[in-house]
């Protein structure tokens, strides 16, 4: 049986959270009553002219710089034609052969080193309006009684990012998208929430035998609205293509929908050729020529990006990759971690507490007084477990003070704990026999019983010593 290698490239659309739309002044906010955020320009009234949103252009350049792209000295808007009711002009203003950002590289840190994903381009365009099919069982056009169009979304700014086919697994695709999302969020360009459609990703998928140097026919996977669905969709399509080739068949170029329930892909339509869109330069907009001073300013404004920060956390705090990646899943959590770790708490212990206990509380890391939290974490071995948990849960309170939790000491007096230890051993003769027979892992079970009975107030070290002594 041949060894097959998945080959994946991604196309990502991101909604920019600028105050106004791409080419007119109406509010970029479509979470309001349908068709209330409209204007003659985005409704395509005859005689209206587009005016580019300067912030959207700057943000696209900033993202391009963060993706290591070359910035074009001159970029053009083009008209991309396709007939659809949610596109009132009959074309979308997009970019074609002269996009703003070209030829970047995005470094994806992983447990076994970095991988690089090439960026073909990142360009700016406007979104279509939103079609809502009503009356059908599936929310799709087939079977719908009628369709409504909400023009609030029409003309809002979108950045489209196209990667090279450098991705070699579904898991790598997912991790790339998660880090790209985190980068976009931290640059302040978008909230990039997939479930709200603020970040949408399509995957171009093909497979080839190990050692092959050319690419085989690819398909395009659409309609995936979470990172997990994308990974599962790619896996399903890779399996289908391998099975097709191995059965002596041929993969045809087409667009597919991934159906989560059945974990299968279904054909949508044959892919249009690029010429079908009849691209031509938008005659109502002048070319964009980003000034050198603007690019210098944007470069200077770039913060430390999450990918680089993951590697720095590994280095500076001697953390495993896993910890560094989880802590950097949000800028606020990463910042809280650094403030706690720099306050003298053991770096790995602080990481364990934040990743596990703290995150589970749902407290916003941005509002926590790090110094007070560091005191609580530093004292965690000397206070009852339940008190520690309570402190973490209340750490978002503006009045949060470590001292309020540190007064209650652990029961460390062996003579006070001994009767309880004796009773627990007497109640569990089977486990005692098993322990004595060599199952030493059962020590943890006995410690757990003591902790349960004392509501976490016993000093674990004293309990351990007592148990070892009694179990011989
Ligand atoms: Mn697009």
Boltz pocket constraint, residues with backbone or C-beta under 6 A from the ligand:
constraints:
  - pocket:
      binder: B
      contacts: [[A, 13], [A, 94], [A, 125], [A, 160]]
      max_distance: 6.0
